[in-house]
Amino acid sequence: MRRFAFVIWLILLFIATSIPTGGIPQVRVFGVDKIIHLFLYSVLTIFLFFSYGKRNWKFLFLVAIVALLDEVHQYYIPGRCMSIYDFGADMIGAGMTFWMLKV
């Protein structure tokens, strides 16, 4: 049952990143998109942390794979692009959240 939230969040991430940019309201504040990436992958990390009980750094590899696949997936969505900066924001959010949960 605890894994349900993790799986639902993955599905919601996939749905959200499948929307072409024409269907998304544009936010014109510098850096807001990176904060959104931090938030989304922080929540993913929280769900993964509590779902699988793995309290070591190895499971961040799974988050990195999800983030990388998400960026590659966005390459094929009209109006979206694959970005190393977005991937970096994803991993910073995941890493900081994991570190805070671990402490």
N, C-alpha and C positions, 0 to 999 in steps of 0.2 A: 504493500500500500504506500510505503514511503517513496517508492520509485515512481509512483504515479505523477507526482508534481514535477519531477525531473523530465519525464517523457512528455508531459503536457507542455512544459516550457520549451522543449526542443521543437515540438510541433508548432507552437506559437511563433518561435523565432523563424522557422522555415516559412510560415505563412506571411509574417511581416516583411521578410526580406524578398518575398516573391512578388511584392506589389511594385509595378513599374513606377518610376518617380512622378509620372503625370498624375497618379492617383494619391499622392501623398502631399499634404500641405507643406509648403516650404518654410523653414525657420531660417531667418536671416541674421542670426546672432552667431558670431564667430566662436567655434569650438563646441557648440551645443551638440552636434552630432557625435563628437567624441565622448561627451558626458553620457549620452544615450548608450553608446557602446559599453562604456564602463559599467553603467547600471545593469544592462541586459546580461552581461557576462558575470557580473557579481551575483546576480540572482541565480543564474545557472550554476555557478560554483557552490552557492549555499545549498541548492537542491541536491547537487551531486555529493557534496560533503556529507549531508545527513542521510541521503539515500543509500549510499554504499558503505559508509562507515570507514572509508579508507582515509586515514589521517596521515598520509605521507605525500611527498611531492610528486610521486609517480602519476597520480590521477590527474594532475594538471596537464599531462600529456594528452589525455582524452579531451579536455577542454580546448587545447591547442588544435587538435584535429577537427573538432566541431567548428572552431572559429575559422580555420583555414578552408574547410569545405564550404562554410557559409560565404566566405569571400569569393571563392571560385564559382559558387552557385550564382552570386550576384552579377558576375561577369556576363552571364547569359540572359539577364533580365533587362529589358529595354529601359534605357535611361539611368541604369545603375552601373557601377564600375567596381572592379576589384582594387582594394587599396591596402597597402602595407601599413599605412597609418591607422586604418580601422582595425586591422589585425593587432597592431600594437596596443591600441586602446582596449581591445577585448582582453588581451593577455595581462595588461596592467590591472584592469578591473578584477580579473580572476585571481591574479597573484596577490594583490592587496587583500582581497576578501579571504582567500585561503590563509594568508598569514595572520589576519585578525582572528579567524576562527581557531587557528592552531594555538595561538598564544594564551 
